[in-house]
Amino acid sequence: MAGRPKPGREPNWRAIAARVLAATVGAYALCYAWIGAAVRVLPMDGVDANILATCLAFMVFVAVILRAFAVRSVTRIWCELLLGTALPMGLLLGLGR
């Protein structure tokens, strides 16, 4: 009977919901922060930098989605997302004009 949980191993719906939120909202925030930082840092025209950063962010988005469901701890994925989002935000604040 593949697909059914083993007896005594019920799915933890809170953990699943936290992973789904990490894979959607968390991945979006992370990618959006890195796009903003990349546009400011890349040495090219703003439109070209935006297109390049957005294209790269699609790959990062998929990687974050896969990571959200591959990691054992829900706390770990959220800590990684918070740190990964804070780094470019700090970079943007440091580059502020």
DSSP file (Angstrom, degrees, kcal/mol; ACC not computed):
  #  RESIDUE AA STRUCTURE BP1 BP2  ACC     N-H-->O    O-->H-N    N-H-->O    O-->H-N    TCO  KAPPA ALPHA  PHI   PSI    X-CA   Y-CA   Z-CA
    1    1 A M    >         0   0    0      0, 0.0     3,-1.1     0, 0.0     2,-0.1   0.000 360.0 360.0 360.0  77.1    0.0    0.0    0.0
    2    2 A A  T 3   +     0   0    0      1,-0.2     0, 0.0     0, 0.0     0, 0.0  -0.443 360.0  35.0 -71.6 145.6    2.2    2.7   -1.2
    3    3 A G  T 3  S+     0   0    0      1,-0.3    -1,-0.2    -2,-0.1     0, 0.0   0.162  90.8 105.1  98.8 -18.8    1.2    6.3   -0.5
    4    4 A R  S <  S-     0   0    0     -3,-1.1    -1,-0.3     1,-0.1     2,-0.1  -0.763  74.7-114.3 -94.9 141.2   -0.3    5.6    2.9
    5    5 A P        -     0   0    0      0, 0.0     3,-0.1     0, 0.0     5,-0.1  -0.382  37.1-100.6 -68.8 152.4    1.6    6.6    6.1
    6    6 A K    >   -     0   0    0      1,-0.1     3,-2.3     3,-0.1     0, 0.0  -0.341  53.9 -79.6 -66.9 154.3    2.8    3.9    8.3
    7    7 A P  T 3  S+     0   0    0      0, 0.0    -1,-0.1     0, 0.0     3,-0.0  -0.315 121.0  18.5 -57.0 134.0    0.7    3.2   11.4
    8    8 A G  T 3  S+     0   0    0     -3,-0.1     2,-0.5     1,-0.1    -2,-0.1   0.412 102.8  98.5  84.8  -2.4    1.5    5.7   14.1
    9    9 A R    <   +     0   0    0     -3,-2.3    -3,-0.1     2,-0.0    -1,-0.1  -0.650  50.8 174.6-119.3  74.1    3.0    8.1   11.6
   10   10 A E        -     0   0    0     -2,-0.5     2,-0.1     1,-0.1    -4,-0.0  -0.498  41.2 -97.4 -75.6 147.5    0.3   10.6   10.8
   11   11 A P        -     0   0    0      0, 0.0     2,-1.1     0, 0.0    -1,-0.1  -0.443  30.3-128.1 -67.0 138.4    1.3   13.6    8.5
   12   12 A N     >  -     0   0    0      1,-0.2     4,-2.0    -2,-0.1     3,-0.2  -0.759  23.2-170.3 -88.7  99.6    2.2   16.7   10.5
   13   13 A W  H  > S+     0   0    0     -2,-1.1     4,-2.5     1,-0.2    -1,-0.2   0.788  81.9  57.3 -67.6 -28.6    0.0   19.2    8.7
   14   14 A R  H  > S+     0   0    0      2,-0.2     4,-2.3     1,-0.2    -1,-0.2   0.913 108.5  46.6 -66.6 -41.7    1.6   22.2   10.5
   15   15 A A  H  > S+     0   0    0     -3,-0.2     4,-2.1     2,-0.2    -2,-0.2   0.891 112.9  49.7 -66.5 -39.0    5.0   21.2    9.1
   16   16 A I  H  X S+     0   0    0     -4,-2.0     4,-2.4     2,-0.2    -2,-0.2   0.924 111.6  48.1 -65.8 -43.4    3.5   20.7    5.7
   17   17 A A  H  X S+     0   0    0     -4,-2.5     4,-2.4     1,-0.2    -2,-0.2   0.891 110.9  51.6 -64.0 -39.0    1.8   24.1    5.8
   18   18 A A  H  X S+     0   0    0     -4,-2.3     4,-2.1     2,-0.2    -1,-0.2   0.881 110.8  48.2 -65.3 -37.3    5.1   25.7    7.0
   19   19 A R  H  X S+     0   0    0     -4,-2.1     4,-2.6     2,-0.2    -2,-0.2   0.889 110.4  50.9 -69.7 -39.2    7.0   24.1    4.1
   20   20 A V  H  X S+     0   0    0     -4,-2.4     4,-1.3     2,-0.2     5,-0.2   0.919 111.7  47.6 -64.3 -42.0    4.4   25.3    1.6
   21   21 A L  H  X>S+     0   0    0     -4,-2.4     5,-2.0     2,-0.2     4,-1.0   0.893 112.5  49.6 -64.1 -39.3    4.6   28.8    2.9
   22   22 A A  I  <>S+     0   0    0     -4,-2.1     5,-1.2     1,-0.2    -2,-0.2   0.895 110.9  50.0 -65.1 -39.2    8.4   28.6    2.8
   23   23 A A  I  <5S+     0   0    0     -4,-2.6    -1,-0.2     3,-0.2    -2,-0.2   0.729 125.9  24.6 -73.3 -21.3    8.3   27.4   -0.8
   24   24 A T  I  X5S+     0   0    0     -4,-1.3     4,-2.0    -5,-0.2    -3,-0.2   0.824 133.3  24.2-105.9 -70.2    5.9   30.1   -1.9
   25   25 A V  I  X5S+     0   0    0     -4,-1.0     4,-2.4    -5,-0.2    -3,-0.2   0.920 126.6  47.4 -67.4 -45.2    6.1   33.3    0.2
   26   26 A G  I  ><S+     0   0    0     -5,-2.0     4,-2.4     1,-0.2    -1,-0.2   0.912 113.3  47.6 -63.9 -43.5    9.6   32.7    1.4
   27   27 A A  H  ><S+     0   0    0     -5,-1.2     4,-2.4    -6,-0.3     5,-0.2   0.880 111.9  51.2 -65.9 -37.5   11.0   31.9   -2.0
   28   28 A Y  H  X S+     0   0    0     -4,-2.0     4,-2.6     2,-0.2    -2,-0.2   0.932 111.2  46.9 -64.7 -45.5    9.3   34.9   -3.5
   29   29 A A  H  X S+     0   0    0     -4,-2.4     4,-2.2     2,-0.2    -2,-0.2   0.911 113.2  49.3 -63.4 -42.4   10.8   37.2   -0.8
   30   30 A L  H  X S+     0   0    0     -4,-2.4     4,-2.1     2,-0.2    -2,-0.2   0.938 114.2  44.2 -62.2 -47.9   14.2   35.8   -1.2
   31   31 A C  H  X S+     0   0    0     -4,-2.4     4,-2.3     1,-0.2    -2,-0.2   0.889 112.5  52.1 -66.1 -39.3   14.2   36.1   -5.0
   32   32 A Y  H  X S+     0   0    0     -4,-2.6     4,-2.1    -5,-0.2    -1,-0.2   0.897 110.1  49.0 -64.7 -40.1   12.7   39.6   -4.9
   33   33 A A  H  X S+     0   0    0     -4,-2.2     4,-2.0    -5,-0.2    -2,-0.2   0.915 112.6  47.4 -65.6 -42.8   15.5   40.8   -2.5
   34   34 A W  H  X S+     0   0    0     -4,-2.1     4,-2.6     2,-0.2    -2,-0.2   0.848 109.4  53.8 -70.2 -32.6   18.2   39.3   -4.6
   35   35 A I  H  X S+     0   0    0     -4,-2.3     4,-2.3     2,-0.2    -1,-0.2   0.940 109.2  49.1 -63.7 -45.5   16.8   40.8   -7.8
   36   36 A G  H  X S+     0   0    0     -4,-2.1     4,-1.2     1,-0.2    -2,-0.2   0.899 114.4  44.7 -60.2 -42.0   16.8   44.2   -6.2
   37   37 A A  H  X S+     0   0    0     -4,-2.0     4,-1.7     1,-0.2    -1,-0.2   0.902 112.5  51.2 -70.0 -40.4   20.4   43.8   -5.0
   38   38 A A  H  X S+     0   0    0     -4,-2.6     4,-2.9     1,-0.2    -2,-0.2   0.878 105.6  55.1 -66.2 -37.6   21.6   42.5   -8.4
   39   39 A V  H  < S+     0   0    0     -4,-2.3    -1,-0.2     1,-0.2     5,-0.2   0.881 111.6  45.1 -62.7 -36.9   20.0   45.3  -10.3
   40   40 A R  H  < S+     0   0    0     -4,-1.2    -1,-0.2    -5,-0.2    -2,-0.2   0.826 120.4  39.2 -74.2 -31.0   22.0   47.8   -8.2
   41   41 A V  H  < S+     0   0    0     -4,-1.7    -2,-0.2    -5,-0.1    -3,-0.2   0.830  88.5  97.0 -92.5 -35.3   25.3   45.9   -8.4
   42   42 A L  S  < S-     0   0    0     -4,-2.9     2,-1.8    -5,-0.2     7,-0.1  -0.317  74.5-129.8 -62.9 134.4   25.5   44.6  -12.0
   43   43 A P  S    S+     0   0    0      0, 0.0     2,-0.3     0, 0.0    -1,-0.1  -0.402  74.5  81.9 -85.5  63.8   27.6   46.9  -14.2
   44   44 A M  S    S-     0   0    0     -2,-1.8     5,-0.0    -5,-0.2    -2,-0.0  -0.909  91.0 -55.6-150.3 177.0   25.1   47.2  -17.0
   45   45 A D     >  -     0   0    0     -2,-0.3     4,-2.7     1,-0.1     5,-0.2  -0.231  53.8-115.3 -57.6 148.7   22.0   49.2  -18.0
   46   46 A G  H  > S+     0   0    0      1,-0.2     4,-2.1     2,-0.2     5,-0.1   0.861 113.7  48.9 -58.0 -40.7   19.2   49.0  -15.5
   47   47 A V  H  > S+     0   0    0      2,-0.2     4,-2.3     1,-0.2    -1,-0.2   0.923 113.4  46.4 -67.5 -43.8   16.8   47.2  -17.9
   48   48 A D  H  > S+     0   0    0      1,-0.2     4,-2.5     2,-0.2    -2,-0.2   0.901 112.7  50.0 -65.2 -40.4   19.4   44.6  -18.9
   49   49 A A  H  X S+     0   0    0     -4,-2.7     4,-2.7     1,-0.2    -1,-0.2   0.888 110.5  50.9 -63.9 -38.6   20.4   44.1  -15.3
   50   50 A N  H  X S+     0   0    0     -4,-2.1     4,-2.3    -5,-0.2    -2,-0.2   0.916 111.1  47.1 -65.5 -43.6   16.7   43.6  -14.3
   51   51 A I  H  X S+     0   0    0     -4,-2.3     4,-2.3     2,-0.2    -2,-0.2   0.931 114.8  46.3 -64.3 -45.8   16.1   41.1  -17.1
   52   52 A L  H  X S+     0   0    0     -4,-2.5     4,-2.2     1,-0.2     5,-0.2   0.934 114.2  47.5 -63.1 -46.2   19.3   39.1  -16.2
   53   53 A A  H  X S+     0   0    0     -4,-2.7     4,-1.9     1,-0.2    -1,-0.2   0.884 112.3  49.9 -63.9 -38.5   18.5   39.2  -12.4
   54   54 A T  H  X S+     0   0    0     -4,-2.3     4,-1.2    -5,-0.2    -1,-0.2   0.903 109.8  50.4 -67.8 -40.9   14.9   38.1  -13.0
   55   55 A C  H  X S+     0   0    0     -4,-2.3     4,-0.9     1,-0.2     3,-0.3   0.910 112.6  46.7 -63.6 -41.3   16.0   35.2  -15.3
   56   56 A L  H  X S+     0   0    0     -4,-2.2     4,-1.8     1,-0.2     3,-0.4   0.847 105.6  60.9 -67.4 -33.1   18.5   34.0  -12.6
   57   57 A A  H  X S+     0   0    0     -4,-1.9     4,-2.8     1,-0.2    -1,-0.2   0.801  94.7  62.4 -66.3 -28.4   15.9   34.4   -9.9
   58   58 A F  H  X S+     0   0    0     -4,-1.2     4,-1.8    -3,-0.3    -1,-0.2   0.907 105.6  46.1 -62.7 -39.7   13.6   31.8  -11.6
   59   59 A M  H  X S+     0   0    0     -4,-0.9     4,-2.1    -3,-0.4    -2,-0.2   0.898 113.1  49.1 -68.6 -39.5   16.3   29.2  -11.1
   60   60 A V  H  X S+     0   0    0     -4,-1.8     4,-2.5     2,-0.2    -2,-0.2   0.895 107.7  55.9 -64.8 -39.4   16.8   30.2   -7.5
   61   61 A F  H  X S+     0   0    0     -4,-2.8     4,-2.1     1,-0.2    -2,-0.2   0.920 108.9  46.0 -59.1 -45.7   13.1   30.1   -7.0
   62   62 A V  H  X S+     0   0    0     -4,-1.8     4,-2.3     1,-0.2    -1,-0.2   0.903 111.7  52.0 -64.8 -40.8   13.0   26.5   -8.1
   63   63 A A  H  X S+     0   0    0     -4,-2.1     4,-2.4     1,-0.2    -2,-0.2   0.892 109.7  49.2 -63.2 -39.5   16.0   25.6   -6.0
   64   64 A V  H  X S+     0   0    0     -4,-2.5     4,-2.3     2,-0.2    -1,-0.2   0.895 109.4  52.2 -67.6 -39.1   14.3   27.1   -2.9
   65   65 A I  H  X S+     0   0    0     -4,-2.1     4,-1.0     2,-0.2    -2,-0.2   0.938 112.3  45.0 -61.5 -46.5   11.1   25.2   -3.6
   66   66 A L  H  X S+     0   0    0     -4,-2.3     4,-1.0     1,-0.2     3,-0.5   0.902 113.4  50.7 -63.9 -40.4   13.0   21.9   -3.8
   67   67 A R  H  X S+     0   0    0     -4,-2.4     4,-2.0     1,-0.2     3,-0.3   0.858 101.2  62.8 -66.2 -35.4   15.1   22.7   -0.7
   68   68 A A  H  < S+     0   0    0     -4,-2.3    -1,-0.2     1,-0.2    -2,-0.2   0.831 113.1  34.7 -61.1 -31.6   11.9   23.6    1.3
   69   69 A F  H  < S+     0   0    0     -4,-1.0    -1,-0.2    -3,-0.5    -2,-0.2   0.553 116.1  55.1-100.2  -8.4   10.7   20.0    1.0
   70   70 A A  H  < S+     0   0    0     -4,-1.0    -2,-0.2    -3,-0.3    -3,-0.2   0.757  86.7  88.5 -93.2 -27.8   14.1   18.3    1.1
   71   71 A V  S  < S-     0   0    0     -4,-2.0     6,-0.0    -5,-0.1     0, 0.0  -0.427  72.1-138.5 -74.8 147.0   15.4   19.7    4.4
   72   72 A R  S    S+     0   0    0     -2,-0.1     2,-0.4     1,-0.1    -1,-0.1   0.886  82.5  55.9 -72.8 -39.6   14.5   17.8    7.5
   73   73 A S     >  -     0   0    0      1,-0.1     4,-1.4     2,-0.0     5,-0.1  -0.807  61.4-155.4-105.4 133.1   13.7   20.7    9.8
   74   74 A V  H  > S+     0   0    0     -2,-0.4     4,-1.9     1,-0.2     5,-0.2   0.861  99.5  57.6 -67.8 -35.9   11.1   23.4    9.1
   75   75 A T  H  > S+     0   0    0      1,-0.2     4,-2.4     2,-0.2    -1,-0.2   0.893 103.1  54.0 -61.7 -39.5   13.0   25.7   11.4
   76   76 A R  H  > S+     0   0    0      1,-0.2     4,-2.5     2,-0.2    -1,-0.2   0.917 107.3  48.5 -63.9 -43.8   16.2   25.3    9.3
   77   77 A I  H  X S+     0   0    0     -4,-1.4     4,-2.3     1,-0.2    -1,-0.2   0.895 112.7  48.8 -66.0 -37.8   14.5   26.2    6.0
   78   78 A W  H  X S+     0   0    0     -4,-1.9     4,-2.6     2,-0.2    -1,-0.2   0.893 111.2  49.7 -68.7 -37.8   13.0   29.3    7.6
   79   79 A C  H  X S+     0   0    0     -4,-2.4     4,-2.5     2,-0.2     5,-0.2   0.911 111.5  49.4 -64.6 -41.1   16.3   30.3    9.1
   80   80 A E  H  X S+     0   0    0     -4,-2.5     4,-2.7     2,-0.2    -2,-0.2   0.903 112.2  48.3 -63.1 -40.9   18.0   29.9    5.7
   81   81 A L  H  X S+     0   0    0     -4,-2.3     4,-1.6     2,-0.2    -2,-0.2   0.911 112.0  48.4 -67.1 -41.7   15.3   32.0    4.0
   82   82 A L  H  X S+     0   0    0     -4,-2.6     4,-2.1     2,-0.2    -2,-0.2   0.924 115.8  43.6 -64.6 -43.7   15.6   34.8    6.6
   83   83 A L  H  X S+     0   0    0     -4,-2.5     4,-2.0     1,-0.2    -2,-0.2   0.919 113.4  51.6 -66.3 -43.3   19.3   34.9    6.3
   84   84 A G  H  < S+     0   0    0     -4,-2.7    -1,-0.2    -5,-0.2    -2,-0.2   0.769 114.5  43.4 -65.9 -25.7   19.2   34.7    2.5
   85   85 A T  H  X S+     0   0    0     -4,-1.6     4,-1.2    -5,-0.2    -1,-0.2   0.798 111.0  54.2 -86.7 -32.4   16.8   37.5    2.4
   86   86 A A  H  X S+     0   0    0     -4,-2.1     4,-2.5    -5,-0.2     5,-0.2   0.835  98.8  64.2 -71.7 -32.4   18.6   39.7    5.0
   87   87 A L  H  X S+     0   0    0     -4,-2.0     4,-2.0     1,-0.2    -1,-0.2   0.952 106.9  38.9 -60.6 -52.8   21.9   39.5    3.1
   88   88 A P  H  > S+     0   0    0      0, 0.0     4,-2.6     0, 0.0    -1,-0.2   0.843 114.0  56.3 -68.2 -28.6   20.8   41.4    0.0
   89   89 A M  H  X S+     0   0    0     -4,-1.2     4,-2.2     2,-0.2    -2,-0.2   0.909 108.1  47.8 -66.4 -39.9   18.7   43.8    2.1
   90   90 A G  H  X S+     0   0    0     -4,-2.5     4,-2.2     2,-0.2    -1,-0.2   0.878 110.7  52.3 -64.3 -37.7   21.8   44.7    4.0
   91   91 A L  H  X S+     0   0    0     -4,-2.0     4,-1.7    -5,-0.2    -2,-0.2   0.913 109.5  48.7 -63.8 -42.6   23.7   45.1    0.8
   92   92 A L  H  < S+     0   0    0     -4,-2.6     4,-0.4     1,-0.2    -2,-0.2   0.890 111.1  49.5 -65.5 -38.6   21.0   47.5   -0.5
   93   93 A L  H >< S+     0   0    0     -4,-2.2     3,-0.7     1,-0.2    -1,-0.2   0.876 110.8  50.8 -66.9 -36.6   21.1   49.5    2.7
   94   94 A G  H 3< S+     0   0    0     -4,-2.2    -1,-0.2     1,-0.2    -2,-0.2   0.810 112.6  46.0 -69.6 -29.3   24.9   49.7    2.5
   95   95 A L  T 3< S+     0   0    0     -4,-1.7    -1,-0.2    -5,-0.1    -2,-0.2   0.435  85.2 134.5 -91.0   0.2   24.7   50.9   -1.1
   96   96 A G    <         0   0    0     -3,-0.7    -3,-0.1    -4,-0.4    -4,-0.0  -0.109 360.0 360.0 -55.1 146.5   22.0   53.4   -0.3
   97   97 A R              0   0    0      0, 0.0    -1,-0.1     0, 0.0    -4,-0.0   0.392 360.0 360.0-105.0 360.0   22.4   56.9   -1.8
